[in-house]
């Protein structure tokens, strides 16, 4: 199964605005907009490759998405 990361933005921010502050990164299956934790994310939100997951400690990641993601990948 393919995964990708999708941003959740600070209250009042949108993925349509360049440089919008990311509140937390979630993991989604395929190219969906529903995070693995169940949160519905903006279809315009920034995305990143799943390979970036947890490679930068300064970027906040959803712990629930992380737990589920680790159960699905080898």
ZADO-1210 file (C-alpha; in nm, 4 decimals, padded with zeros to 6 digits):
<atoms>
<atom x="00.0000" y="00.0000" z="00.0000" code="UNK" pos="1"/>
<atom x="00.1271" y="00.3438" z="-00.0877" code="UNK" pos="2"/>
<atom x="00.1282" y="00.6273" z="00.1661" code="UNK" pos="3"/>
<atom x="00.2024" y="00.9986" z="00.1669" code="UNK" pos="4"/>
<atom x="00.2264" y="01.2698" z="00.4290" code="UNK" pos="5"/>
<atom x="-00.0288" y="01.5531" z="00.4310" code="UNK" pos="6"/>
<atom x="-00.0130" y="01.8758" z="00.6320" code="UNK" pos="7"/>
<atom x="-00.2653" y="02.0018" z="00.8844" code="UNK" pos="8"/>
<atom x="-00.2369" y="02.3789" z="00.9210" code="UNK" pos="9"/>
<atom x="-00.2704" y="02.6157" z="01.2126" code="UNK" pos="10"/>
<atom x="-00.6215" y="02.7494" z="01.2723" code="UNK" pos="11"/>
<atom x="-00.7137" y="02.9991" z="01.0020" code="UNK" pos="12"/>
<atom x="-00.4328" y="02.8931" z="00.7654" code="UNK" pos="13"/>
<atom x="-00.4729" y="02.7175" z="00.4336" code="UNK" pos="14"/>
<atom x="-00.2573" y="02.5074" z="00.2061" code="UNK" pos="15"/>
<atom x="-00.3409" y="02.7542" z="-00.0684" code="UNK" pos="16"/>
<atom x="-00.1110" y="03.0115" z="00.0939" code="UNK" pos="17"/>
<atom x="00.2600" y="02.9563" z="00.0306" code="UNK" pos="18"/>
<atom x="00.4533" y="02.9149" z="00.3527" code="UNK" pos="19"/>
<atom x="00.1425" y="02.8580" z="00.5678" code="UNK" pos="20"/>
<atom x="00.2496" y="02.7273" z="00.9112" code="UNK" pos="21"/>
<atom x="00.2077" y="02.3506" z="00.9430" code="UNK" pos="22"/>
<atom x="00.0553" y="02.2469" z="01.2743" code="UNK" pos="23"/>
<atom x="00.1276" y="01.8742" z="01.2326" code="UNK" pos="24"/>
<atom x="00.1972" y="01.6189" z="00.9598" code="UNK" pos="25"/>
<atom x="-00.0344" y="01.3221" z="00.9142" code="UNK" pos="26"/>
<atom x="-00.0029" y="01.0043" z="00.7099" code="UNK" pos="27"/>
<atom x="-00.2690" y="00.9149" z="00.4517" code="UNK" pos="28"/>
<atom x="-00.3182" y="00.6013" z="00.2459" code="UNK" pos="29"/>
<atom x="-00.2687" y="00.6498" z="-00.1258" code="UNK" pos="30"/>
<atom x="-00.3384" y="01.0065" z="-00.2244" code="UNK" pos="31"/>
<atom x="-00.6376" y="01.0437" z="00.0064" code="UNK" pos="32"/>
<atom x="-00.7371" y="01.3275" z="00.2369" code="UNK" pos="33"/>
<atom x="-00.8377" y="01.1239" z="00.5428" code="UNK" pos="34"/>
<atom x="-00.5465" y="01.0795" z="00.7820" code="UNK" pos="35"/>
<atom x="-00.4834" y="00.7364" z="00.9270" code="UNK" pos="36"/>
<atom x="-00.5892" y="00.8795" z="01.2650" code="UNK" pos="37"/>
<atom x="-00.9271" y="00.9711" z="01.1123" code="UNK" pos="38"/>
<atom x="-00.8808" y="01.3473" z="01.0762" code="UNK" pos="39"/>
<atom x="-01.0108" y="01.4900" z="00.7484" code="UNK" pos="40"/>
<atom x="-00.7457" y="01.7077" z="00.5827" code="UNK" pos="41"/>
<atom x="-00.7670" y="01.9817" z="00.3233" code="UNK" pos="42"/>
<atom x="-00.7286" y="01.8497" z="-00.0334" code="UNK" pos="43"/>
<atom x="-00.5101" y="02.1552" z="-00.1063" code="UNK" pos="44"/>
<atom x="-00.2717" y="02.0744" z="00.1797" code="UNK" pos="45"/>
<atom x="00.0961" y="02.0269" z="00.1093" code="UNK" pos="46"/>
<atom x="00.2097" y="01.6667" z="00.0705" code="UNK" pos="47"/>
<atom x="00.5429" y="01.4915" z="00.1109" code="UNK" pos="48"/>
<atom x="00.6758" y="01.1465" z="00.0386" code="UNK" pos="49"/>
<atom x="00.6268" y="00.8851" z="00.3115" code="UNK" pos="50"/>
<atom x="01.0063" y="00.8402" z="00.3192" code="UNK" pos="51"/>
<atom x="01.0336" y="01.1772" z="00.4978" code="UNK" pos="52"/>
<atom x="00.8279" y="01.0466" z="00.7946" code="UNK" pos="53"/>
<atom x="01.0131" y="01.1085" z="01.1231" code="UNK" pos="54"/>
<atom x="01.3416" y="01.2152" z="00.9597" code="UNK" pos="55"/>
<atom x="01.3326" y="01.5656" z="01.1104" code="UNK" pos="56"/>
<atom x="01.2718" y="01.5988" z="01.4858" code="UNK" pos="57"/>
<atom x="01.1832" y="01.9670" z="01.4493" code="UNK" pos="58"/>
<atom x="00.8709" y="01.8850" z="01.2454" code="UNK" pos="59"/>
<atom x="00.5659" y="01.7638" z="01.4433" code="UNK" pos="60"/>
<atom x="00.4158" y="01.4312" z="01.3360" code="UNK" pos="61"/>
<atom x="00.0848" y="01.2764" z="01.4418" code="UNK" pos="62"/>
<atom x="00.1629" y="00.9965" z="01.6883" code="UNK" pos="63"/>
<atom x="-00.1571" y="00.8058" z="01.6029" code="UNK" pos="64"/>
<atom x="-00.0817" y="00.8135" z="01.2308" code="UNK" pos="65"/>
<atom x="00.2743" y="00.7055" z="01.3045" code="UNK" pos="66"/>
<atom x="00.1654" y="00.4019" z="01.5063" code="UNK" pos="67"/>
<atom x="-00.0736" y="00.2871" z="01.2355" code="UNK" pos="68"/>
<atom x="00.1756" y="00.3568" z="00.9567" code="UNK" pos="69"/>
<atom x="00.4451" y="00.1486" z="01.1256" code="UNK" pos="70"/>
<atom x="00.2044" y="-00.1459" z="01.1429" code="UNK" pos="71"/>
<atom x="00.1464" y="-00.1294" z="00.7662" code="UNK" pos="72"/>
<atom x="00.4995" y="-00.0921" z="00.6343" code="UNK" pos="73"/>
<atom x="00.7776" y="-00.3510" z="00.6517" code="UNK" pos="74"/>
</atoms>
